[in-house]
Amino acid sequence: MDISEITAALAPVPVPHHEGMAPTGARLPYTVSRPMLVDPLTGAINGDAIGWDLSFTIYCCGASVAASFNLAQAVIATLHGKRVGDSTLAASLGYAGAPVEGQYESQVTVQINRGSIQ
């Protein structure tokens, strides 16, 4: 599984989705998908969400605390329990409404679980 499959799974959420970092000038609201940091010295693993810890994160960016939280709730509702490839996703709220560079973000943490209950 790679990050593009996660981005594709977000299609039902009606905002722009970016991978890695949002482009300069991105307009709110939007989401950003990237692998979880595994080592503060080397940064994230490029594009390989399952290379180390089977986790990735989605930053839900909005113009207010409530907007970022509501977007995070929509992302969780879309991804939790979703099958992607041979895995099932488990999504939960990491934090809500953190002020970042004049906007607000809420973090959704997604764990990749191999297999599923049929």
PyMOL commands that set and color helices and strands:
alter all, ss='L'
color gray80, all
select helices_A, chain A and resi 3-9+65-79
alter helices_A, ss='H'
color red, helices_A
select strands_A, chain A and resi 17-19+30-35+37-39+43-44+55-62+83-84+87-100+103-114
alter strands_A, ss='S'
color yellow, strands_A
deselect
rebuild
show_as cartoon
